[in-house]
């Protein structure tokens, strides 16, 4: 079973601001580690570095056991690929390379059906068979059947953009969870999923037996799935990561305990700093009248300078508390009225009334 080692990874933004600072953590074999932190702290950047899509400014990442990746933009963009293209890109590197050559040679032969292109296509078919491409297609058949209720043969040339965001996510998740990769890197895999599919995802991650590093903002998924939590915290030198060896249920208390320890360390540093400053000032005054104290005064200055150069302990920023009042004024008993609203090809016309003070969830 695979693992992930992140060692001393740092990233500086183009404008010179530090984003990540000497990030070091390990996702052990079989662990399901959630990567959490405030928006903009660098979680997705760190995930791209782990996935090999971006090089760090410093540091290294080691992944063993084969890596399967779900990128953040799945389900969000107008994807010009076909279902086949998408599934090929999720396959093992050798299958991915053979699949790309098969597609390229097929397109070349369609553009110019001459002997060189025919030979190239024939070789690509042979390589596809040798590398296990047809066996991969058997697995993709199960994937498209589970998600789209059609076999791969019918689904393979369908445009990804014709699928809903949830279908795109589910397609990728099915392929990765049925695939051979022992390590999965999933960037917000639950976004765009409906409630039943989120529950399906939680169950599959619990039973898959893989090493998983994932980003999510869903507290229920975090609580059910994560065995460890890697937290990216902001500091003046960039985001740094600390690991919590328990699940998300105990993470909030662990984070508060950590901040309490940091505050105590900072308080002790301030006390020691004040003692050293006082000592230097005292010896400075006494040395004016006693040459024998000059060496002690110089030593105290050196000690204070070294102490200040080492700097105070890192104290992470406290989480701000925001209170929002949404009461407003009551304008009517019926806040929303919908009459005979239909969406062509998506839903039949419906009526709806939402009364003042009601909270209505839309599911589907």
C-alpha positions as CSV (number, residue, x, y, z in Angstrom):
1,X,0.0,0.0,0.0
2,X,1.3,3.5,-0.9
3,X,2.1,6.5,1.2
4,X,2.8,10.3,0.7
5,X,5.9,12.1,2.1
6,X,5.9,15.9,1.9
7,X,9.2,17.4,3.0
8,X,10.1,21.1,3.3
9,X,7.8,22.3,0.6
10,X,7.8,26.1,0.1
11,X,6.0,28.2,-2.5
12,X,6.4,32.0,-3.2
13,X,3.8,33.8,-5.2
14,X,4.8,35.8,-8.3
15,X,4.4,39.0,-6.4
16,X,6.9,37.8,-3.8
17,X,4.5,36.9,-1.0
18,X,5.2,33.6,0.7
19,X,2.3,31.1,0.3
20,X,3.7,27.9,1.8
21,X,6.7,27.7,4.2
22,X,8.6,24.4,4.8
23,X,5.5,22.3,4.8
24,X,6.3,18.8,6.0
25,X,3.9,15.9,6.7
26,X,3.3,12.3,5.9
27,X,0.2,10.4,4.9
28,X,0.8,6.9,6.1
29,X,-0.3,3.6,4.5
30,X,-4.0,3.3,4.6
31,X,-4.6,6.7,6.2
32,X,-7.4,8.9,5.1
33,X,-6.0,12.4,5.7
34,X,-8.1,15.6,5.3
35,X,-6.2,18.7,4.3
36,X,-8.0,21.7,5.9
37,X,-7.4,25.4,6.3
38,X,-8.9,28.8,5.5
39,X,-9.6,29.7,1.9
40,X,-6.6,31.0,0.0
41,X,-4.1,29.5,2.4
42,X,-2.6,27.2,-0.3
43,X,-4.4,23.8,0.1
44,X,-5.1,23.4,-3.7
45,X,-1.6,24.5,-4.5
46,X,-0.2,21.9,-2.1
47,X,-2.5,19.3,-3.7
48,X,-1.2,20.2,-7.2
49,X,2.3,19.8,-5.9
50,X,1.5,16.3,-4.5
51,X,-0.2,15.4,-7.8
52,X,2.8,16.5,-9.8
53,X,1.0,19.3,-11.6
54,X,3.1,22.0,-10.1
55,X,6.7,22.1,-8.9
56,X,7.5,23.6,-5.5
57,X,9.8,26.4,-5.0
58,X,11.7,24.2,-2.5
59,X,11.3,20.8,-1.0
60,X,10.3,17.4,-2.3
61,X,7.2,15.1,-2.5
62,X,7.5,11.3,-2.6
63,X,4.5,9.1,-3.5
64,X,4.7,5.3,-3.6
65,X,2.2,2.8,-4.9
66,X,0.8,4.7,-7.9
67,X,-1.2,7.9,-7.7
68,X,-4.8,8.6,-8.8
69,X,-5.8,12.3,-8.9
70,X,-9.1,14.2,-8.9
71,X,-8.4,17.8,-9.7
72,X,-10.5,20.7,-8.4
73,X,-11.8,21.8,-11.8
74,X,-13.7,18.6,-12.5
75,X,-17.4,19.4,-12.7
76,X,-16.7,23.2,-12.9
77,X,-15.5,23.9,-16.4
78,X,-16.9,23.4,-19.9
79,X,-14.8,20.4,-20.6
80,X,-14.1,19.8,-24.3
81,X,-12.9,16.2,-23.8
82,X,-14.9,13.1,-24.4
83,X,-15.8,10.6,-21.8
84,X,-13.1,8.3,-23.3
85,X,-10.5,11.1,-23.1
86,X,-11.3,11.7,-19.4
87,X,-11.1,8.1,-18.4
88,X,-7.8,7.6,-20.4
89,X,-6.3,10.5,-18.5
90,X,-7.2,8.9,-15.2
91,X,-5.5,5.6,-16.1
92,X,-2.0,4.4,-15.2
93,X,0.8,6.3,-17.1
94,X,1.5,3.5,-19.5
95,X,-2.2,3.1,-20.4
96,X,-2.5,6.9,-20.7
97,X,0.4,7.1,-23.1
98,X,-0.9,4.3,-25.3
99,X,-4.4,5.7,-25.3
100,X,-3.2,9.1,-26.4
101,X,-1.2,7.6,-29.2
102,X,-4.2,5.5,-30.3
103,X,-6.4,8.6,-30.4
104,X,-3.8,10.6,-32.3
105,X,-3.2,7.8,-34.9
106,X,-6.9,7.3,-35.4
107,X,-7.4,11.0,-36.1
108,X,-4.4,11.1,-38.4
109,X,-5.8,8.2,-40.4
110,X,-9.2,9.8,-40.6
111,X,-7.5,13.0,-42.0
112,X,-5.3,11.1,-44.5
113,X,-6.0,7.4,-45.1
114,X,-2.6,6.5,-46.5
115,X,-0.2,3.6,-45.8
116,X,2.0,5.3,-43.2
117,X,-1.0,6.4,-41.1
118,X,-2.5,2.9,-41.5
119,X,0.7,1.3,-40.2
120,X,0.8,3.8,-37.3
121,X,-2.8,3.0,-36.4
122,X,-2.2,-0.7,-36.5
123,X,0.9,-0.4,-34.3
124,X,-1.2,1.8,-31.8
125,X,-3.8,-0.9,-31.7
126,X,-1.2,-3.6,-30.9
127,X,0.4,-1.4,-28.2
128,X,-3.1,-0.7,-26.7
129,X,-3.7,-4.5,-26.5
130,X,-0.2,-5.2,-25.1
131,X,-0.4,-2.5,-22.4
132,X,-3.8,-3.7,-21.1
133,X,-6.0,-1.1,-22.8
134,X,-8.8,-3.5,-23.5
135,X,-8.8,-4.7,-19.9
136,X,-9.1,-1.1,-18.9
137,X,-12.1,-0.6,-21.1
138,X,-13.8,-3.5,-19.3
139,X,-13.4,-1.5,-16.1
140,X,-14.6,1.7,-17.8
141,X,-17.7,-0.2,-19.0
142,X,-18.6,-0.7,-15.3
143,X,-17.9,2.9,-14.6
144,X,-20.2,4.3,-17.3
145,X,-22.9,1.8,-16.5
146,X,-22.8,2.8,-12.8
147,X,-22.9,6.6,-13.5
148,X,-24.6,7.0,-16.9
149,X,-26.5,3.7,-17.2
150,X,-25.0,3.0,-20.6
151,X,-22.0,0.8,-21.6
152,X,-18.7,2.4,-22.4
153,X,-19.1,1.7,-26.1
154,X,-22.0,4.1,-26.2
155,X,-20.7,6.6,-23.7
156,X,-17.1,6.9,-24.8
157,X,-17.6,9.7,-27.4
158,X,-20.1,11.7,-25.4
159,X,-18.8,15.2,-24.6
160,X,-17.9,15.7,-20.9
161,X,-19.5,19.1,-21.0
162,X,-22.9,17.4,-21.7
163,X,-22.7,15.9,-18.2
164,X,-23.8,17.6,-15.1
165,X,-21.2,18.6,-12.6
166,X,-22.2,15.8,-10.3
167,X,-22.0,13.3,-13.1
168,X,-18.5,14.4,-14.0
169,X,-17.4,14.1,-10.4
170,X,-19.1,10.7,-10.0
171,X,-17.5,9.4,-13.2
172,X,-14.0,10.4,-12.0
173,X,-14.6,9.0,-8.5
174,X,-15.9,5.7,-9.9
175,X,-12.9,5.4,-12.2
176,X,-10.4,6.1,-9.4
177,X,-12.0,4.0,-6.8
178,X,-12.2,1.0,-9.2
179,X,-8.7,1.7,-10.5
180,X,-5.3,0.3,-9.4
181,X,-3.8,3.4,-7.8
182,X,-3.0,2.8,-4.1
183,X,-2.8,6.5,-3.3
184,X,-5.7,8.9,-4.1
185,X,-5.4,12.7,-4.1
186,X,-8.9,14.2,-4.2
187,X,-9.4,18.0,-4.3
188,X,-13.0,18.7,-3.1
189,X,-14.5,15.4,-4.4
190,X,-17.8,16.1,-2.8
191,X,-18.5,19.4,-4.5
192,X,-21.6,19.3,-6.9
193,X,-22.7,15.9,-5.5
194,X,-26.2,15.5,-4.3
195,X,-26.9,14.1,-0.8
196,X,-27.3,10.4,-1.7
197,X,-24.1,10.6,-3.8
198,X,-22.2,12.3,-0.9
199,X,-23.2,9.4,1.3
200,X,-22.1,6.9,-1.4
201,X,-18.7,8.7,-1.5
202,X,-18.3,8.5,2.2
203,X,-19.1,4.8,2.2
204,X,-16.7,4.1,-0.7
205,X,-13.8,6.0,0.9
206,X,-14.4,4.1,4.2
207,X,-14.3,0.7,2.5
208,X,-11.7,1.3,-0.3
209,X,-8.6,0.5,1.8
210,X,-6.5,3.1,-0.1
211,X,-4.2,5.8,1.2
212,X,-6.2,9.0,0.6
213,X,-5.3,12.7,0.9
214,X,-8.4,14.9,0.3
215,X,-9.7,18.4,0.6
216,X,-13.3,19.0,1.7
217,X,-15.4,21.7,3.4
218,X,-18.1,19.2,4.4
219,X,-18.0,18.7,8.1
220,X,-20.0,15.5,8.0
221,X,-17.7,13.9,5.4
222,X,-14.7,15.0,7.4
223,X,-16.1,13.5,10.5
224,X,-17.0,10.2,8.9
225,X,-14.0,9.6,6.7
226,X,-10.8,11.3,8.0
227,X,-8.5,9.3,10.2
228,X,-6.0,12.2,10.3
229,X,-6.2,15.9,9.8
230,X,-3.4,18.0,8.2
231,X,-4.1,21.7,8.9
232,X,-2.6,24.5,6.9
233,X,-2.3,27.5,9.3
234,X,-1.3,31.0,8.3
235,X,2.0,32.5,9.6
236,X,4.0,35.6,8.7
237,X,6.4,33.3,6.6
238,X,3.6,31.5,4.8
239,X,1.3,28.6,5.5
240,X,2.6,25.8,7.7
241,X,1.1,22.3,8.3
242,X,0.6,20.5,11.6
243,X,-0.9,17.0,11.9
244,X,-3.6,15.8,14.2
245,X,-3.5,12.1,14.6
246,X,-7.1,11.7,15.4
247,X,-10.3,12.3,13.4
248,X,-12.2,15.5,12.8
249,X,-14.4,15.0,15.8
250,X,-11.4,15.7,18.1
251,X,-9.7,18.2,15.8
252,X,-11.4,21.4,17.1
253,X,-10.3,20.7,20.7
254,X,-6.8,19.7,19.5
255,X,-6.5,23.0,17.6
256,X,-7.6,25.0,20.6
257,X,-5.1,23.1,22.8
258,X,-2.3,23.9,20.3
259,X,-3.2,27.6,20.3
260,X,-3.2,27.6,24.1
261,X,0.3,26.1,24.1
262,X,1.5,28.6,21.6
263,X,0.1,31.5,23.6
264,X,1.9,30.2,26.7
265,X,5.1,29.8,24.8
266,X,4.8,33.4,23.5
267,X,4.1,34.7,27.0
268,X,7.2,33.0,28.4
269,X,9.2,34.3,25.5
270,X,8.1,37.9,26.2
271,X,9.0,37.4,29.9
272,X,12.5,36.1,29.1
273,X,12.9,38.9,26.5
274,X,12.0,41.5,29.1
275,X,14.4,40.0,31.7
276,X,17.3,40.1,29.2
277,X,16.6,43.7,28.2
278,X,16.4,44.7,31.9
279,X,19.7,42.9,32.5
280,X,21.4,44.6,29.6
281,X,20.2,48.0,30.8
282,X,21.3,47.3,34.4
283,X,24.8,46.2,33.4
284,X,25.1,49.1,31.0
285,X,24.5,51.6,33.8
286,X,26.8,49.7,36.3
287,X,29.6,49.3,33.7
288,X,29.9,53.1,33.5
289,X,31.2,53.1,37.0
290,X,32.8,49.7,37.2
291,X,35.2,48.6,34.4
292,X,35.1,45.0,35.7
293,X,31.5,44.6,34.5
294,X,32.3,45.5,30.9
295,X,32.7,41.8,29.9
296,X,29.4,40.8,31.6
297,X,27.7,43.7,29.8
298,X,29.1,42.6,26.4
299,X,28.0,39.0,27.1
300,X,24.5,40.1,28.0
301,X,24.3,42.2,24.8
302,X,25.4,39.1,22.7
303,X,22.8,36.9,24.5
304,X,20.0,39.4,23.9
305,X,20.9,39.8,20.2
306,X,21.0,36.0,19.7
307,X,17.6,35.7,21.6
308,X,16.0,38.3,19.4
309,X,17.5,36.9,16.2
310,X,15.9,33.5,17.0
311,X,12.6,35.3,17.3
312,X,9.5,34.6,19.2
313,X,7.6,31.3,18.8
314,X,5.0,31.1,16.0
315,X,1.6,32.1,17.1
316,X,-1.1,31.3,14.5
317,X,-3.8,33.9,13.9
318,X,-6.9,33.6,15.9
319,X,-10.1,32.7,14.0
320,X,-12.3,35.8,13.7
321,X,-15.9,35.6,15.0
322,X,-18.4,37.1,12.6
323,X,-21.9,37.8,13.7
324,X,-24.4,38.4,10.8
325,X,-27.9,39.6,11.5
326,X,-30.4,38.4,8.9
327,X,-33.6,39.2,10.6
328,X,-34.5,42.3,8.5
329,X,-38.0,43.6,8.4
330,X,-41.1,41.6,7.7
331,X,-42.5,42.7,4.3
332,X,-45.2,40.0,3.7
333,X,-46.4,36.6,4.8
334,X,-45.5,35.1,1.5
335,X,-41.8,35.9,0.6
336,X,-41.6,33.9,-2.6
337,X,-44.4,32.9,-5.0
338,X,-43.7,30.6,-8.0
339,X,-46.4,29.8,-10.5
340,X,-46.2,27.2,-13.3
341,X,-42.4,27.5,-13.6
342,X,-40.8,24.8,-15.8
343,X,-37.3,24.3,-17.2
344,X,-37.4,22.7,-20.7
345,X,-35.8,19.3,-20.7
346,X,-35.1,19.4,-17.0
347,X,-38.3,19.6,-15.0
348,X,-42.0,19.8,-15.3
349,X,-43.8,23.1,-14.3
350,X,-44.4,23.5,-10.6
351,X,-45.9,25.9,-8.1
352,X,-44.2,27.0,-4.8
353,X,-44.9,29.4,-2.0
354,X,-42.3,30.2,0.6
355,X,-43.6,32.1,3.7
356,X,-41.7,34.6,5.8
357,X,-39.4,32.9,8.3
358,X,-39.3,29.5,6.5
359,X,-36.0,27.9,5.5
360,X,-36.3,25.8,2.4
361,X,-33.6,23.4,1.2
362,X,-33.5,22.4,-2.5
363,X,-32.3,18.8,-3.0
364,X,-31.9,16.6,-6.1
